[in-house]
Amino acid sequence: MKRITRNRRLTAEEAAKYKAIREQVAEELPDLIARHHERLATLDHLEELLRQLKAAREAKGLSLSDLTEITGMDRSALSKLETGQRANPTVETLVRYAAAVGKRLVVSLTDA
């Protein structure tokens, strides 16, 4: 963290303002960190799903070109999906890919 050097002392009002901000950050930080970890766990689930789809494609002996013909999706888009370069695929994309490799996408909802 870069240290800020001031050429004057803070006024009481400025010091109170910065103190209030630091307290607010300290109060909100644990929740922000927890939400961040939840999002990372969700992304891990998505990465696992993409690994499973790729494995299913390979198990069927399909190339990306074959999958392009079946799904009508762009080959580079499919490649980016499999390598994780497309960070936020739509449900429709996942459903089409799954159907092309003989799978069915199942989405579930759990308590937080």
N, C-alpha and C positions, 0 to 999 in steps of 0.2 A: 504494500500500500504506500502510495506517495504521501509524504508528510507535507502539510501545508504550513508555510511560514508567513506570518502576518507582520506587517510593519507597525501595527498598532494593537492595543488590547481590545478585546470585544467589549461592547457595552453590556450592561446587565440584561437588557432586552434580547440582544443577539445570543448571549450565553444561554439564556433560558430557552430560546427558540431551538438552538442546537441540542440542548439537553433533552428537550421534549422529543426531538426527532430521534436521538439515540435510544431513548426509552421505548419509543414506538417500534423501532427496528428490532430491538432486543425482545420485545413482546411478540412481534409477528414472525420473527425468524424461525422458531421451531416449526410452526405450521407451514411456512413456505418450504422448508427443507423436507418435511414429511410429504407434502404434495409433490415435490420434485421427485422423491423416491417412488411414489406411486406411479407417476408418469413413466419413469424409467422401467418399472416392472411391467407396465402395459406395453412399452416398446419391446421389451424382452419377449413378451408373448407374441407380438407381431413378428419379430424376427424368427421365432420358433415356427410359427405358422408358415412363413415363407420358406424355411428350410424343408418343412414337410411337403409343401407343394412342389418344390424343386425335386425332392427325392421321389415323389410320386410320378413326376414327369419322366425322370430318368429310369424309374422302374418299368414304366410302360415303353421305354425305348424311344421316346419322342425327343426330337431336337427342338430348339427354339423356333426354327423355321416351320416345323410341323405344327407347333403350337400357334404360330402366327396364322397359318391356314385355318386351323380349327376355330380359333377365337376371333379372328379378324383384327386382332390387336397388333400394333407395331412391334417388330422384333426387338428394336432397341428399348422400347418401353418394358417389354417382358424381361429383357436382360437386366435393366435397371431395377426392376421389381425384385428379381432373384438376388441381386447383389446388394440390396439395401440402399441403393442410390436414390430410389424413389421413396421418400420417407413417409408419405401419407397416401397410400393407395385407397381408392374408393372401395366400398363394399361391392359394388357392381363388378369392378375389376377382379376382385378376389373370387367372387362367385363364378365369373366366366372362366377364370383360370382353373378353379377347382373342378368345375363341370368338364372341362376339356381333358383333365387327367383322371376322370372317373370318381371324383370325390364330391362331397357336398359340404359347403361351408355352414357351420352351426355357430351362431352367436348367442352368448348367454349373458345374463345380468346377475350380479351378486351384490350382496350388501357391502358397503364400503368399510 
